[in-house]
Amino acid sequence: MTIETVVHPSAVIEKGAELGAGVRIGPFCHVSADAVLGDRVELVGHVSVLAATTIGAGSKVYPMAILGGPPQNAKHKGGRTTLTIGENCTIREGVTMHVGTDSSRGATTVGANGNFLAYAHIAHDCIVGKNVTFANGATLGGHCEIGDNVNIGGLTAVHQFVRVGDNAFLGGCSAVVGDVIPYALCVGNRASLRGLNIIGLKRAGLPHSELHLLRRCYNTIFDRSRTVGENIEIARSEFSASPTAMKIIDFISERGKRQYAVPRLERRGGDESDDEG
């Protein structure tokens, strides 16, 4: 049985917009001519879907969210750029996500199953993975790359061009100005590493033996008695059989010289207690 599409009389749906089966559009919404809403997308009310924005099937968007606004980038000349949001995302009140910049990659992409709490912001040209959670007021600058299963705490800001690896946890009220390795716990202004995201890794089902290996890999990489380059080569040799450890090593190696979040000087252990994260 085909699910009926329901559009409130006060909503404005421009000619050319594509609506999937079972879409529900509440009062005072605006959907632009270049927008695409997948099957069963729900716009609760007072939602604006602008420009070339695609929202994946099963996603739900709450009041005052604005999706597909123009990039806050002076280099943008007004060309057609896109915002693509994956399936089954929850986008709460006042969330903003911008399309890409025509002088850059031209696209902002957000993976499936994301949970974006009130007033979170995703800027132009960002790449956001699947299964992420952005708490209230979490903010990305332009061109950020956020991996899968990342959690960003409330009121945390991530500087433009920063990368955050898979399964990382960024604590609330942090200012993140350097790349954050996969599986890390990172917090502060300016943010530093506080060890591994132990709770997140346990919830992901990582075996206890692999957690111990990751601790050793973390301590090797951030051993201050040697250069980072030397540490990476030692870690690559010692932990090459571990896909999880190699994900950290490759993350650091693949982009050349960049700024990274590192442990605080007074911290020597591989992570905080297992109750943190």
Buried (B, 14 or more C-beta within 10 A) or exposed (E): EEEEBEBEEEBEBEEEBEBBEBBBBBBBBBBBEBBBBBBBBBBBBBBBBBBBBBBBBBBBBBBBBBBBBBBBBEEBEEEEBBBBBBBBBBBBBBBBBBBBBBBBBBBBBBBBBBBBBBBBBBBBBBBBBBBBBBBBBBBBBBBBBBBBBBBBBBBBBBBBBBBBBBBBBBBBBBBBBBBBBBBBBBBBEEBBBBBBBBBBBBEBEBEEEBBEBBBBBBBBBBBEEEEBEEBBBBBBEBBEEBEBBBBBBBBBBEEEEEEBBBBEEEBEEBBBEEEBB
